[in-house]
Amino acid sequence: MDSAAIDRFDTSRFEAGRNRLASLAYRLLGSAADAEDAVQDAFLHWQAADRQRITVPEAWLTKVVTNLCLDRLRSARARRERTVGAWLPEPLLDGDPMLGPADTFEQRESVSLAVLTLMERLSPVERAVYVLREAFSHSHAEIAGILDITESASQQHLHRARRRITAARRGGGEADPASARRIVEEFLAAASSGRTERLVALLTDDATAISDSNGAGPAKTLLRYDTPQRVAAMARAGFRPTPAKRRLVGGTPAIHYACVNGAPAILFVIGDRVIGAVTFDITGGRIATMRGIGVPTRLVRLTETWQQHERDTPLVAQW
């Protein structure tokens, strides 16, 4: 086989595992754009390596991507940008291959916006161990080899990560899809009509809402609402359409129901462009957490996936 044929073969081997590597990087970084950059950097490492000496390409590439992501998480820039409480993960539409394996509850949970947010409380190594074990079922021996730590250290990191995430997690289980959609539709109807009492009734007693303010506020500032009454007031004010809001977003959006990172969501869409996403965590038949994402750079991949998505009739055709 000549060198060109070898390069083509090795490129095809890399491409065969690209989605798995991207889903690993996304879980580690919480950003689709950063995940794509990490995978592309891994490809450059792959091209530069003596590939004939790599006996298990999947293991080699897993180690490279993991450590590239750890370098990003440890960087001064990342520490500035990812201050706990001032950052939301990038949302992805269900069906996006970057979401990766979803066969088990642990795999689905590890890519939820709730857990991706909670993972910001972990050290980079704790986060890596948690993702490699929970989402990709690597043994502690394999994780030790990937991270250059001992098996005992891997077990300790996993124990701490699970403890921290469990202590901070709110609610539990997965909501029935039909019930989740009904609750979201009721919430949207109540918010649009200004029915505060009904809104409060749809929220848990410790409901919270978080929004990135569509990028309109100070840099890296999240808006937070931490009682059912405040969440209801925010929703009533935010979801009622006005001419001023339509001018602000550049048109009259339709509102579609969707599933984002495994959770029920509504998308504000103008043409084929998603201009905002609101996700809902539902516990015991009520909404526990809402997350609003409107910064355009955080919606690029979701928009790209949405443009290829078969859509239902919108919940609201003209907001």
Buried (B, 14 or more C-beta within 10 A) or exposed (E): EEEEEEEEEBEEBBEEBBBBBBBBBBBBBBBBBBBBBBBEBBBEBBEEBEBEEBEEBEBBBBBBBBBBBBEBBEEEEBEEEBEEEBBBBBBBBBEBEBBBBBEEEBBBBBBBBBBBBBBBBBBBBBBBBBBBBBBBEBEBEBBBBBBEBEBEBBBBBBEBBBEBBEEEBBBEEEBEEEEBBEBBBBBBBBBBEBBBEBBBEBBBEEBBBBBBEBEEEEEEEBBEBEBBEBBBBBBBEBBEBEEEBBEEBEBBBBBBBBBBBBBBBBBBBBEEBBBBBBBBBBBEEBBBBBBBBBBEEBBBBBBBBBEEBEBEEBBBEEB
